[in-house]
């Protein structure tokens, strides 16, 4: 995918950063929860957000 323009790469970088930030926030919420179901829900959502960021990075 090296034929991407600088603008496109910057847009992808911004999306990756947003996914990573979301993952960190969701993991933090998970760590603060006492309810096991909600804790698990936040943890799974955090993993999915990080997986999305990793997938975008690997496609560049």
C-alpha positions in Angstrom: 0.0 0.0 0.0 2.9 2.3 -0.5 1.0 4.2 -3.2 -0.9 6.2 -0.6 -0.6 10.0 -0.5 0.8 11.8 2.5 -2.7 13.1 3.2 -4.1 9.6 3.2 -1.3 8.3 5.5 -2.0 11.1 7.9 -5.7 10.3 7.9 -4.9 6.6 8.6 -2.5 7.7 11.4 -5.2 9.8 12.9 -7.7 6.9 12.9 -5.1 4.6 14.4 -4.4 7.1 17.2 -8.2 7.4 17.9 -8.5 3.6 18.1 -5.6 3.3 20.4 -6.9 6.1 22.6 -10.3 4.4 22.7 -8.7 1.1 23.6 -6.8 2.7 26.5 -9.9 4.4 27.9 -12.0 1.3 27.6 -9.3 -0.7 29.4 -9.2 1.9 32.1 -12.9 1.7 32.5 -12.7 -2.1 32.7 -10.0 -1.9 35.4 -12.3 0.4 37.5 -15.4 -1.7 37.2 -16.6 -4.0 40.0 -19.4 -5.6 38.0 -17.8 -8.6 36.2 -20.1 -8.4 33.2 -19.5 -4.8 32.5 -15.8 -5.3 33.2 -15.7 -8.0 30.6 -17.7 -5.9 28.1 -15.2 -3.0 28.4 -12.3 -5.4 28.2 -13.6 -7.0 25.0 -14.3 -3.6 23.4 -10.8 -2.4 24.3 -9.3 -5.5 22.6 -11.4 -4.9 19.5 -10.3 -1.3 19.3 -6.6 -2.3 19.6 -7.1 -5.0 17.0 -8.5 -2.4 14.6 -5.5 -0.2 15.2 -3.1 -3.1 14.6 -4.9 -4.1 11.4 -4.7 -0.6 10.0 -1.0 -0.4 10.9 -0.3 -3.8 9.3 -2.0 -2.8 6.0 0.2 0.3 5.5 
